[in-house]
Amino acid sequence: QVQPKESGGGSVQIGGSLRLSCALSGGTVRSRCVAWFRQTPEKEREGVAAAFSVDADPYYSDSVLGRFTIARDRQENTLHLQMQNVKPEDSAVYYCAAAPMYRSCGPTWHDPAKYRDWGQGTQVTVSS
């Protein structure tokens, strides 16, 4: 239905900041739940943050709450993840995922089964 494409990954020092971007083709970031997940060899896929619209409150996992922020750029059809005060445990491959049209995020936003279209991921490495 849509094709997410992540960018902005790289290496960052502990306590630093990084901005990830998810560009959607074939669909709009409006009127659907779009989320960020991350995965490491040691952990299963984990929901990081999600948003339905600029007017709706975003969702964050407890591990990133207060440090990561979601922002939408409707002009560029892009969803951003602003990462601040990063920690070593933030190192992972970050994936952008889009739910079907008109699907709100709700309390199941962190369930991978909610999302139909996934990007290929971008690596984030937090160095000490």
PyMOL commands that set and color helices and strands:
alter all, ss='L'
color gray80, all
select helices_A, chain A and resi 88-90+106-108+112-114
alter helices_A, ss='H'
color red, helices_A
select strands_A, chain A and resi 3-7+10-13+18-25+34-39+46-51+59-60+68-73+78-83+92-98+117-118+122-127
alter strands_A, ss='S'
color yellow, strands_A
deselect
rebuild
show_as cartoon
